[in-house]
């Protein structure tokens, strides 16, 4: 989230590709970032861990995240959300 907010402060817009400014832990893919009317959402699925995680800024939630700025994960096929 800090990288997105820093990018916004410098460019007055959010980015869909953070390039080399953002790295992920081994075994995780880069997140899919989607711009919304007032912010962004980011989601990623780690197939080997069987989890999908998301975070959002603005008023458009990204499942499993339900609170702005609070990342959340869920196991694939589960309704259980882990903040």
C-alpha angles and dihedrals in degrees: 000000000000092000092053092049091047090050089050092051091053099039106023090234138071124252131234092198119042093183117194091345088083129052132180132214118266112283095024125107123226111272122257106241119201123187117224132191093271106016141334146279128219125195135171136176123211104203095192092052092040093228137127117202131188144174132183142191119204129026100307111090122210114211127273090024113080102168122064112254094007114112116218135184135198134188114252110270092013132114091206113110121203113202 
